């Protein structure tokens, strides 16, 4: 009996020991056990509970030190050469051409006779009127003497005197018609290709030839509307012509008073000397207009990043890439003007831009101000 009690006591001691001395590990929230469940996964949580991201190395970039530069405002435009004067030669009267002084491609002086229409009928009418006028003057002289001695009434004398005035008016009309039979060059120029021959019957609608004045010549070209206030009458321009060596020069003589609402351009006209006939009307020209030189911030074009709301650039601030919105102006072959957003001395990032984000760490590997 005693032995049984001892065995029972030993079993009881073992059971109590297992319960109080060998407790089970505490389970985690998801049934995981022990420290393995509570340990941070993949290094995402630190001891302080904050996220720990992998270290991003700085991006190596080149920078451009922003400065003021001379801005050569140069406008380039395309244009066309036009003759200074150009007309179609037409006779004012109808009739047969008796004289045709047209040599194609030749020069004519102002007032030179180009063509003459047959005028024998008008000459005969003029001759008849001259006889009538002479007779009327003799009649008026005799009646003047009779009036002085009251041999005729004053009314009879006035009728005779008025006939002289009427005949003179008829004579002026015939002389005007005679002038219409002679076609003269209104200005000096070159005759184009003729359209009629001597002996042809012409009317005022018949074009005999074209007269063109090619010295000087007009240069018509356009500029964007934003330059409309910068170009004045008298400003010199330079232009080049395909196939002609060297440059030519002209002066602005007229500015269109309105801007084209469709193209937003302003039309200008310049005048250029052409004594050697090197400039032929109809030629295409490339016009260059040099505006006033000014100071402006010019940056490399590759530094500009177009975005939906405009344009931005990256500058280095405190070792990081900082985004700045900018407004641009004139553009050259390598640089573009920045009118707002940048200041002199800013370190503008010009390389590695595609790898940059806002506040990305950067490392300057080279700097330039050219």
SEKENU-480956 format. One record per residue (C-alpha): x, y, z; residue in three letters. Coordinates in nm, 2 decimals. Layout:
// residues N
+--------+--------+--------+-----+
:      x :      y :      z : res :
+--------+--------+--------+-----+
:      X :      Y :      Z : Ala :
...
+--------+--------+--------+-----+
//
This chain:
// residues 370
+--------+--------+--------+-----+
:      x :      y :      z : res :
+--------+--------+--------+-----+
:   0.00 :   0.00 :   0.00 : Unk :
:   0.28 :   0.23 :   0.08 : Unk :
:   0.45 :   0.15 :  -0.25 : Unk :
:   0.13 :   0.25 :  -0.44 : Unk :
:   0.11 :   0.58 :  -0.26 : Unk :
:   0.47 :   0.66 :  -0.34 : Unk :
:   0.41 :   0.58 :  -0.71 : Unk :
:   0.10 :   0.80 :  -0.71 : Unk :
:   0.30 :   1.09 :  -0.55 : Unk :
:   0.58 :   1.06 :  -0.81 : Unk :
:   0.33 :   1.07 :  -1.10 : Unk :
:   0.16 :   1.37 :  -0.95 : Unk :
:   0.50 :   1.55 :  -0.91 : Unk :
:   0.58 :   1.48 :  -1.28 : Unk :
:   0.24 :   1.60 :  -1.40 : Unk :
:   0.27 :   1.92 :  -1.20 : Unk :
:   0.62 :   1.97 :  -1.32 : Unk :
:   0.52 :   1.93 :  -1.68 : Unk :
:   0.24 :   2.19 :  -1.63 : Unk :
:   0.43 :   2.46 :  -1.45 : Unk :
:   0.79 :   2.41 :  -1.56 : Unk :
:   0.76 :   2.32 :  -1.93 : Unk :
:   0.51 :   2.57 :  -2.08 : Unk :
:   0.43 :   2.58 :  -2.46 : Unk :
:   0.57 :   2.86 :  -2.68 : Unk :
:   0.32 :   3.15 :  -2.74 : Unk :
:   0.16 :   3.13 :  -3.09 : Unk :
:   0.16 :   3.43 :  -3.33 : Unk :
:  -0.14 :   3.61 :  -3.47 : Unk :
:  -0.16 :   3.37 :  -3.77 : Unk :
:  -0.08 :   3.06 :  -3.58 : Unk :
:   0.30 :   3.08 :  -3.64 : Unk :
:   0.51 :   2.99 :  -3.35 : Unk :
:   0.77 :   3.18 :  -3.15 : Unk :
:   1.02 :   3.43 :  -3.27 : Unk :
:   1.01 :   3.31 :  -3.62 : Unk :
:   0.66 :   3.44 :  -3.67 : Unk :
:   0.73 :   3.78 :  -3.51 : Unk :
:   1.06 :   3.84 :  -3.69 : Unk :
:   1.05 :   4.10 :  -3.98 : Unk :
:   1.02 :   3.94 :  -4.32 : Unk :
:   1.28 :   4.00 :  -4.60 : Unk :
:   1.43 :   4.29 :  -4.40 : Unk :
:   1.13 :   4.51 :  -4.46 : Unk :
:   1.08 :   4.61 :  -4.10 : Unk :
:   1.35 :   4.74 :  -3.87 : Unk :
:   1.36 :   4.74 :  -3.50 : Unk :
:   1.19 :   5.08 :  -3.49 : Unk :
:   0.90 :   4.95 :  -3.71 : Unk :
:   1.00 :   5.18 :  -4.01 : Unk :
:   1.04 :   5.06 :  -4.37 : Unk :
:   1.39 :   5.01 :  -4.48 : Unk :
:   1.44 :   5.04 :  -4.86 : Unk :
:   1.74 :   4.93 :  -5.06 : Unk :
:   2.00 :   5.21 :  -5.09 : Unk :
:   1.97 :   5.40 :  -5.43 : Unk :
:   2.31 :   5.51 :  -5.57 : Unk :
:   2.33 :   5.87 :  -5.70 : Unk :
:   2.30 :   5.93 :  -6.07 : Unk :
:   2.61 :   6.07 :  -6.24 : Unk :
:   2.52 :   6.38 :  -6.43 : Unk :
:   2.68 :   6.66 :  -6.62 : Unk :
:   2.56 :   7.02 :  -6.54 : Unk :
:   2.55 :   7.35 :  -6.72 : Unk :
:   2.61 :   7.66 :  -6.51 : Unk :
:   2.34 :   7.90 :  -6.61 : Unk :
:   2.46 :   8.25 :  -6.72 : Unk :
:   2.35 :   8.55 :  -6.93 : Unk :
:   2.46 :   8.54 :  -7.30 : Unk :
:   2.43 :   8.77 :  -7.60 : Unk :
:   2.11 :   8.68 :  -7.77 : Unk :
:   2.14 :   8.75 :  -8.15 : Unk :
:   1.77 :   8.78 :  -8.25 : Unk :
:   1.78 :   8.65 :  -8.60 : Unk :
:   1.46 :   8.58 :  -8.80 : Unk :
:   1.48 :   8.36 :  -9.10 : Unk :
:   1.19 :   8.34 :  -9.35 : Unk :
:   1.12 :   8.25 :  -9.70 : Unk :
:   1.01 :   8.50 :  -9.96 : Unk :
:   0.96 :   8.57 : -10.33 : Unk :
:   1.10 :   8.82 : -10.57 : Unk :
:   0.85 :   9.04 : -10.75 : Unk :
:   0.92 :   9.31 : -11.02 : Unk :
:   0.90 :   9.67 : -10.89 : Unk :
:   0.64 :   9.75 : -11.16 : Unk :
:   0.46 :   9.52 : -11.40 : Unk :
:   0.17 :   9.59 : -11.64 : Unk :
:   0.01 :   9.44 : -11.95 : Unk :
:   0.04 :   9.67 : -12.25 : Unk :
:  -0.31 :   9.73 : -12.40 : Unk :
:  -0.42 :   9.99 : -12.65 : Unk :
:  -0.70 :  10.23 : -12.54 : Unk :
:  -0.85 :  10.24 : -12.89 : Unk :
:  -0.97 :   9.97 : -13.13 : Unk :
:  -0.81 :   9.94 : -13.48 : Unk :
:  -0.54 :   9.80 : -13.69 : Unk :
:  -0.18 :   9.82 : -13.57 : Unk :
:   0.03 :  10.02 : -13.81 : Unk :
:   0.34 :  10.05 : -13.58 : Unk :
:   0.46 :   9.78 : -13.34 : Unk :
:   0.79 :   9.87 : -13.17 : Unk :
:   0.82 :   9.56 : -12.96 : Unk :
:   1.15 :   9.37 : -12.94 : Unk :
:   1.10 :   9.08 : -12.69 : Unk :
:   1.34 :   9.10 : -12.39 : Unk :
:   1.46 :   9.45 : -12.48 : Unk :
:   1.46 :   9.76 : -12.26 : Unk :
:   1.24 :  10.06 : -12.33 : Unk :
:   1.25 :  10.41 : -12.18 : Unk :
:   0.96 :  10.58 : -12.02 : Unk :
:   0.75 :  10.75 : -12.28 : Unk :
:   0.88 :  10.54 : -12.57 : Unk :
:   0.62 :  10.45 : -12.84 : Unk :
:   0.53 :  10.09 : -12.82 : Unk :
:   0.25 :  10.07 : -13.08 : Unk :
:   0.03 :  10.29 : -13.29 : Unk :
:  -0.33 :  10.23 : -13.42 : Unk :
:  -0.44 :  10.34 : -13.76 : Unk :
:  -0.58 :  10.70 : -13.72 : Unk :
:  -0.65 :  10.83 : -14.07 : Unk :
:  -1.02 :  10.89 : -14.00 : Unk :
:  -0.94 :  11.09 : -13.69 : Unk :
:  -0.68 :  11.29 : -13.87 : Unk :
:  -0.93 :  11.38 : -14.14 : Unk :
:  -1.19 :  11.49 : -13.88 : Unk :
:  -0.92 :  11.71 : -13.71 : Unk :
:  -0.83 :  11.87 : -14.05 : Unk :
:  -1.20 :  11.95 : -14.12 : Unk :
:  -1.24 :  12.10 : -13.77 : Unk :
:  -0.94 :  12.32 : -13.83 : Unk :
:  -1.10 :  12.46 : -14.14 : Unk :
:  -1.43 :  12.53 : -13.96 : Unk :
:  -1.25 :  12.70 : -13.67 : Unk :
:  -1.06 :  12.92 : -13.91 : Unk :
:  -1.38 :  13.02 : -14.09 : Unk :
:  -1.56 :  13.08 : -13.76 : Unk :
:  -1.28 :  13.31 : -13.64 : Unk :
:  -1.31 :  13.52 : -13.96 : Unk :
:  -1.68 :  13.54 : -13.92 : Unk :
:  -1.65 :  13.65 : -13.56 : Unk :
:  -1.40 :  13.92 : -13.66 : Unk :
:  -1.64 :  14.07 : -13.92 : Unk :
:  -1.94 :  14.06 : -13.68 : Unk :
:  -1.73 :  14.23 : -13.41 : Unk :
:  -1.68 :  14.53 : -13.64 : Unk :
:  -2.06 :  14.53 : -13.72 : Unk :
:  -2.14 :  14.52 : -13.36 : Unk :
:  -1.92 :  14.82 : -13.29 : Unk :
:  -2.14 :  15.03 : -13.53 : Unk :
:  -2.46 :  14.86 : -13.41 : Unk :
:  -2.52 :  14.70 : -13.75 : Unk :
:  -2.60 :  14.36 : -13.58 : Unk :
:  -2.75 :  14.27 : -13.24 : Unk :
:  -2.53 :  14.15 : -12.96 : Unk :
:  -2.71 :  13.81 : -12.96 : Unk :
:  -2.60 :  13.74 : -13.32 : Unk :
:  -2.24 :  13.82 : -13.23 : Unk :
:  -2.25 :  13.59 : -12.92 : Unk :
:  -2.39 :  13.30 : -13.13 : Unk :
:  -2.09 :  13.33 : -13.37 : Unk :
:  -1.84 :  13.36 : -13.08 : Unk :
:  -1.99 :  13.05 : -12.91 : Unk :
:  -1.95 :  12.85 : -13.23 : Unk :
:  -1.58 :  12.90 : -13.21 : Unk :
:  -1.58 :  12.76 : -12.85 : Unk :
:  -1.78 :  12.46 : -12.96 : Unk :
:  -1.55 :  12.38 : -13.24 : Unk :
:  -1.25 :  12.41 : -13.01 : Unk :
:  -1.41 :  12.16 : -12.77 : Unk :
:  -1.47 :  11.92 : -13.06 : Unk :
:  -1.11 :  11.96 : -13.16 : Unk :
:  -0.99 :  11.87 : -12.81 : Unk :
:  -1.21 :  11.56 : -12.82 : Unk :
:  -1.05 :  11.44 : -13.15 : Unk :
:  -0.70 :  11.51 : -13.02 : Unk :
:  -0.78 :  11.30 : -12.71 : Unk :
:  -0.89 :  11.01 : -12.93 : Unk :
:  -0.58 :  11.05 : -13.14 : Unk :
:  -0.37 :  11.02 : -12.82 : Unk :
:  -0.55 :  10.69 : -12.75 : Unk :
:  -0.42 :  10.55 : -13.08 : Unk :
:  -0.06 :  10.58 : -12.96 : Unk :
:   0.06 :  10.34 : -12.69 : Unk :
:   0.37 :  10.46 : -12.49 : Unk :
:   0.57 :  10.29 : -12.21 : Unk :
:   0.45 :  10.44 : -11.88 : Unk :
:   0.79 :  10.36 : -11.71 : Unk :
:   1.13 :  10.22 : -11.80 : Unk :
:   1.16 :   9.84 : -11.81 : Unk :
:   1.19 :   9.53 : -12.01 : Unk :
:   0.94 :   9.40 : -12.27 : Unk :
:   0.82 :   9.05 : -12.23 : Unk :
:   0.70 :   8.81 : -12.50 : Unk :
:   0.47 :   8.98 : -12.75 : Unk :
:   0.12 :   8.85 : -12.81 : Unk :
:   0.03 :   9.03 : -13.14 : Unk :
:   0.20 :   9.12 : -13.47 : Unk :
:   0.19 :   9.43 : -13.68 : Unk :
:  -0.12 :   9.46 : -13.88 : Unk :
:  -0.34 :   9.28 : -13.63 : Unk :
:  -0.67 :   9.43 : -13.53 : Unk :
:  -0.68 :   9.50 : -13.15 : Unk :
:  -0.93 :   9.62 : -12.90 : Unk :
:  -0.88 :   9.76 : -12.54 : Unk :
:  -0.90 :   9.40 : -12.41 : Unk :
:  -0.61 :   9.28 : -12.63 : Unk :
:  -0.28 :   9.23 : -12.44 : Unk :
:   0.01 :   9.33 : -12.67 : Unk :
:   0.29 :   9.23 : -12.43 : Unk :
:   0.41 :   9.27 : -12.07 : Unk :
:   0.63 :   9.55 : -11.94 : Unk :
:   0.83 :   9.46 : -11.63 : Unk :
:   1.06 :   9.69 : -11.43 : Unk :
:   1.33 :   9.47 : -11.27 : Unk :
:   1.56 :   9.73 : -11.12 : Unk :
:   1.49 :   9.75 : -10.84 : Unk :
:   1.30 :   9.44 : -10.74 : Unk :
:   1.06 :   9.38 : -10.45 : Unk :
:   1.11 :   9.10 : -10.19 : Unk :
:   0.79 :   8.99 : -10.02 : Unk :
:   0.83 :   8.78 :  -9.70 : Unk :
:   0.65 :   8.71 :  -9.37 : Unk :
:   0.76 :   8.70 :  -9.01 : Unk :
:   0.57 :   8.56 :  -8.70 : Unk :
:   0.34 :   8.81 :  -8.53 : Unk :
:   0.55 :   8.83 :  -8.21 : Unk :
:   0.81 :   9.02 :  -8.41 : Unk :
:   0.56 :   9.27 :  -8.55 : Unk :
:   0.68 :   9.55 :  -8.32 : Unk :
:   1.05 :   9.49 :  -8.37 : Unk :
:   1.07 :   9.55 :  -8.75 : Unk :
:   1.03 :   9.91 :  -8.88 : Unk :
:   1.04 :  10.06 :  -9.23 : Unk :
:   1.40 :  10.12 :  -9.33 : Unk :
:   1.55 :   9.82 :  -9.16 : Unk :
:   1.80 :   9.63 :  -9.37 : Unk :
:   1.76 :   9.26 :  -9.45 : Unk :
:   1.98 :   9.00 :  -9.61 : Unk :
:   1.87 :   8.73 :  -9.85 : Unk :
:   2.01 :   8.45 : -10.05 : Unk :
:   1.90 :   8.31 : -10.38 : Unk :
:   1.94 :   7.95 : -10.50 : Unk :
:   2.21 :   7.92 : -10.76 : Unk :
:   2.35 :   8.27 : -10.70 : Unk :
:   2.67 :   8.31 : -10.50 : Unk :
:   2.69 :   8.55 : -10.21 : Unk :
:   2.43 :   8.74 : -10.02 : Unk :
:   2.20 :   9.03 : -10.14 : Unk :
:   2.08 :   9.32 :  -9.93 : Unk :
:   1.75 :   9.51 :  -9.93 : Unk :
:   1.56 :   9.76 :  -9.71 : Unk :
:   1.21 :   9.72 :  -9.58 : Unk :
:   0.99 :   9.97 :  -9.76 : Unk :
:   0.64 :   9.86 :  -9.65 : Unk :
:   0.47 :   9.67 :  -9.37 : Unk :
:   0.12 :   9.52 :  -9.41 : Unk :
:  -0.11 :   9.70 :  -9.16 : Unk :
:  -0.28 :   9.37 :  -9.06 : Unk :
:  -0.17 :   9.03 :  -8.94 : Unk :
:  -0.29 :   8.72 :  -9.12 : Unk :
:  -0.55 :   8.57 :  -8.88 : Unk :
:  -0.50 :   8.22 :  -9.02 : Unk :
:  -0.12 :   8.19 :  -9.03 : Unk :
:  -0.05 :   8.45 :  -8.75 : Unk :
:   0.22 :   8.62 :  -8.97 : Unk :
:   0.30 :   8.97 :  -9.08 : Unk :
:   0.38 :   9.04 :  -9.44 : Unk :
:   0.66 :   9.28 :  -9.52 : Unk :
:   0.81 :   9.42 :  -9.85 : Unk :
:   1.17 :   9.51 :  -9.91 : Unk :
:   1.34 :   9.67 : -10.21 : Unk :
:   1.67 :   9.55 : -10.35 : Unk :
:   1.88 :   9.70 : -10.63 : Unk :
:   1.93 :   9.47 : -10.94 : Unk :
:   2.14 :   9.65 : -11.19 : Unk :
:   2.29 :   9.33 : -11.34 : Unk :
:   1.96 :   9.15 : -11.36 : Unk :
:   2.08 :   8.87 : -11.13 : Unk :
:   1.75 :   8.87 : -10.95 : Unk :
:   1.47 :   8.74 : -11.16 : Unk :
:   1.10 :   8.80 : -11.06 : Unk :
:   0.95 :   8.48 : -10.93 : Unk :
:   1.27 :   8.35 : -10.76 : Unk :
:   1.25 :   8.19 : -10.41 : Unk :
:   1.47 :   8.36 : -10.15 : Unk :
:   1.58 :   8.29 :  -9.79 : Unk :
:   1.55 :   8.62 :  -9.59 : Unk :
:   1.75 :   8.69 :  -9.27 : Unk :
:   1.65 :   8.97 :  -9.04 : Unk :
:   1.90 :   9.07 :  -8.76 : Unk :
:   1.72 :   9.22 :  -8.47 : Unk :
:   1.88 :   9.40 :  -8.17 : Unk :
:   2.13 :   9.21 :  -7.96 : Unk :
:   2.02 :   9.16 :  -7.60 : Unk :
:   2.12 :   8.96 :  -7.29 : Unk :
:   1.92 :   8.64 :  -7.21 : Unk :
:   1.95 :   8.30 :  -7.04 : Unk :
:   2.04 :   8.05 :  -7.30 : Unk :
:   2.05 :   7.67 :  -7.21 : Unk :
:   2.12 :   7.36 :  -7.41 : Unk :
:   1.81 :   7.23 :  -7.58 : Unk :
:   1.87 :   6.87 :  -7.45 : Unk :
:   1.80 :   7.00 :  -7.09 : Unk :
:   1.43 :   7.07 :  -7.17 : Unk :
:   1.18 :   6.80 :  -7.08 : Unk :
:   0.84 :   6.85 :  -7.24 : Unk :
:   0.54 :   6.76 :  -7.02 : Unk :
:   0.17 :   6.79 :  -7.04 : Unk :
:   0.15 :   7.13 :  -6.86 : Unk :
:   0.45 :   7.28 :  -7.03 : Unk :
:   0.83 :   7.24 :  -7.00 : Unk :
:   1.06 :   7.15 :  -6.71 : Unk :
:   1.42 :   7.12 :  -6.63 : Unk :
:   1.63 :   6.96 :  -6.35 : Unk :
:   1.88 :   7.16 :  -6.14 : Unk :
:   2.10 :   7.03 :  -5.86 : Unk :
:   2.00 :   7.15 :  -5.51 : Unk :
:   2.15 :   6.99 :  -5.20 : Unk :
:   2.28 :   6.69 :  -5.39 : Unk :
:   1.94 :   6.61 :  -5.54 : Unk :
:   1.76 :   6.67 :  -5.87 : Unk :
:   1.50 :   6.95 :  -5.83 : Unk :
:   1.22 :   7.00 :  -6.09 : Unk :
:   1.16 :   7.36 :  -6.22 : Unk :
:   0.90 :   7.47 :  -6.47 : Unk :
:   1.03 :   7.71 :  -6.73 : Unk :
:   0.91 :   7.93 :  -7.01 : Unk :
:   1.11 :   7.94 :  -7.33 : Unk :
:   1.16 :   8.19 :  -7.61 : Unk :
:   1.39 :   8.20 :  -7.91 : Unk :
:   1.57 :   7.89 :  -8.03 : Unk :
:   1.90 :   7.85 :  -8.21 : Unk :
:   2.06 :   7.54 :  -8.35 : Unk :
:   2.19 :   7.43 :  -8.01 : Unk :
:   2.04 :   7.64 :  -7.74 : Unk :
:   1.70 :   7.78 :  -7.64 : Unk :
:   1.61 :   8.10 :  -7.45 : Unk :
:   1.46 :   8.07 :  -7.10 : Unk :
:   1.25 :   8.37 :  -7.01 : Unk :
:   1.14 :   8.25 :  -6.66 : Unk :
:   1.22 :   7.98 :  -6.41 : Unk :
:   1.60 :   7.98 :  -6.40 : Unk :
:   1.84 :   8.22 :  -6.24 : Unk :
:   2.20 :   8.29 :  -6.31 : Unk :
:   2.43 :   8.04 :  -6.13 : Unk :
:   2.19 :   7.75 :  -6.13 : Unk :
:   2.34 :   7.41 :  -6.20 : Unk :
:   2.13 :   7.28 :  -6.48 : Unk :
:   2.14 :   6.90 :  -6.54 : Unk :
:   2.21 :   6.82 :  -6.91 : Unk :
:   2.28 :   6.45 :  -6.90 : Unk :
:   2.12 :   6.14 :  -6.75 : Unk :
:   1.78 :   6.32 :  -6.75 : Unk :
:   1.58 :   6.00 :  -6.84 : Unk :
:   1.70 :   5.83 :  -6.52 : Unk :
:   1.60 :   6.12 :  -6.29 : Unk :
:   1.30 :   6.17 :  -6.07 : Unk :
:   1.21 :   6.44 :  -5.83 : Unk :
:   1.46 :   6.45 :  -5.54 : Unk :
:   1.67 :   6.18 :  -5.70 : Unk :
:   2.03 :   6.18 :  -5.55 : Unk :
:   2.28 :   6.30 :  -5.81 : Unk :
:   2.66 :   6.31 :  -5.84 : Unk :
:   2.81 :   6.58 :  -6.06 : Unk :
:   3.08 :   6.43 :  -6.29 : Unk :
:   3.14 :   6.74 :  -6.50 : Unk :
:   3.03 :   7.11 :  -6.53 : Unk :
:   3.04 :   7.35 :  -6.82 : Unk :
:   2.91 :   7.70 :  -6.91 : Unk :
:   2.95 :   7.67 :  -7.28 : Unk :
+--------+--------+--------+-----+
//
